[in-house]
Amino acid sequence: MTRPLRFWEDLTPGEGGETPAVTPSREDIISFARDYDPQSFHLDEEAARQSLFGGLAASGWHTASMAFSLLREHVLDDVAWESNLGFDNLRWTRPVRPDEPLRARYVWRELLPETATPGAGQARLDVQVVEGDDTLAMEMSLLMAIRRRRETG
Amino acid sequence: MTRPLRFWEDLTPGEGGETPAVTPSREDIISFARDYDPQSFHLDEEAARQSLFGGLAASGWHTASMAFSLLREHVLDDVAWESNLGFDNLRWTRPVRPDEPLRARYVWRELLPETATPGAGQARLDVQVVEGDDTLAMEMSLLMAIRRRRETG
């Protein structure tokens, strides 16, 4: 699939869509937690049942990295993306359970012509991570540096 | 180490400190990236040298999860912490390199008595992740639900 590369100038505020789903298994959730966020409600079903989460739930950092992977594979794959600058307004709104498909809905917002990276503009991408039956699991606004077209002439 | 548990009422805006360091190895950085953020500048030294990063750099999600682990182990270990609600103003300001020690500096800010979690208040923890020679690698403001003391009488 060779789509033409889209530069900062090619993005339009309000343009958006939805990615395909990724479905973390129980093993995926436990494996991430064991290595990077070893808390009982991410690791052990029985402990999780007795916690605030009421059952095994993915680490919020796992959910965030899965969301960004969906964007990287399905949204940024044809964008002249340089780097992530950071993000704002990240909220975890509902536990992410094993075997529930997660999709990322996104809208391009506020495009600014300058960043600290020479030759790149800034773009904000508002992202909602939704679970199976359309309930919101996480949201965040990503700030990115996107390469500008080389000036010609 | 059995320190008394600190509730929402025991936290004071302006109170802060610094955690011990964690030092990700080259293998740690590559291992996280392979599983959760497989981009060439997190995986391959030569590709990274030719990228914006100018050398192998940890995934930003890896840095964020290392920072939260430092806080969980050294700051939240005696706090009646219920859950993370989300965070604001996350910025990655400098690449995180292999074998450089990372510390988390933190200050408690803005304590609000209510959250969606019954019996918990909200706390904001402003965090700076600093590298060896005191340069800022990442910052973020965490929003948390912290349990309140049970009313007595």
Interface residues (C-beta under 8 A of the other chain):
Chain A: F32 D35 Y36 D37 Q39 L52 F53 S59 G60 W61 H62 A64 S65 M66 F68 S69 R72 E82 S83 N84 L85 G86 F87 D88 N89 L90 R91 W92 T117
Chain B: F32 D35 Y36 D37 Q39 L52 F53 S59 G60 W61 H62 A64 S65 M66 F68 S69 R72 E82 S83 N84 L85 G86 F87 D88 N89 L90 R91 W92 T117
